[in-house]
Amino acid sequence: MQRLMRLVKTGCIDLTPLLTHVFPLDEIEKAYELFASRREQVLKVAIRVS
């Protein structure tokens, strides 16, 4: 795990393709619902605080 984290930290591995959906904080319920249902090819959601 430490080796993997070093690779991510140094930019050798780009995990951004795994982040498939971004939601504002006020849509957090929608984000959780989407993730739970696994619709729209969701892999990972991020909640954005503006």
C-alpha positions in Angstrom: 0.0 0.0 0.0 2.8 2.4 0.8 4.4 1.8 -2.6 1.1 2.4 -4.3 0.6 5.7 -2.4 4.1 6.8 -3.4 3.3 6.2 -7.0 0.2 8.2 -6.8 1.9 11.0 -4.9 4.7 11.3 -7.4 2.3 11.3 -10.3 3.4 7.9 -11.7 -0.2 6.8 -11.5 -3.1 9.0 -12.4 -6.3 8.1 -10.5 -8.4 10.9 -12.0 -10.1 8.6 -14.6 -11.6 6.8 -11.6 -13.4 10.0 -10.5 -16.4 9.8 -12.7 -18.9 12.2 -11.2 -18.5 15.5 -9.2 -21.4 17.1 -7.3 -21.7 20.3 -5.3 -22.3 19.8 -1.6 -26.0 20.8 -1.9 -26.5 17.7 -4.1 -24.9 15.2 -1.8 -28.1 13.1 -1.5 -28.2 12.8 -5.3 -24.5 11.8 -5.4 -25.0 9.0 -2.8 -28.1 7.8 -4.6 -26.2 7.6 -7.9 -23.3 5.8 -6.3 -25.6 3.3 -4.4 -27.5 2.5 -7.6 -24.3 2.1 -9.8 -26.1 4.0 -12.6 -24.4 6.0 -15.4 -21.2 3.9 -15.1 -20.3 5.6 -11.8 -17.1 4.5 -10.2 -16.4 7.3 -7.7 -18.1 10.5 -6.8 -16.6 13.6 -5.3 -18.3 16.2 -3.4 -17.2 19.7 -4.2 -17.4 22.5 -1.5 -17.7 25.9 -3.2 
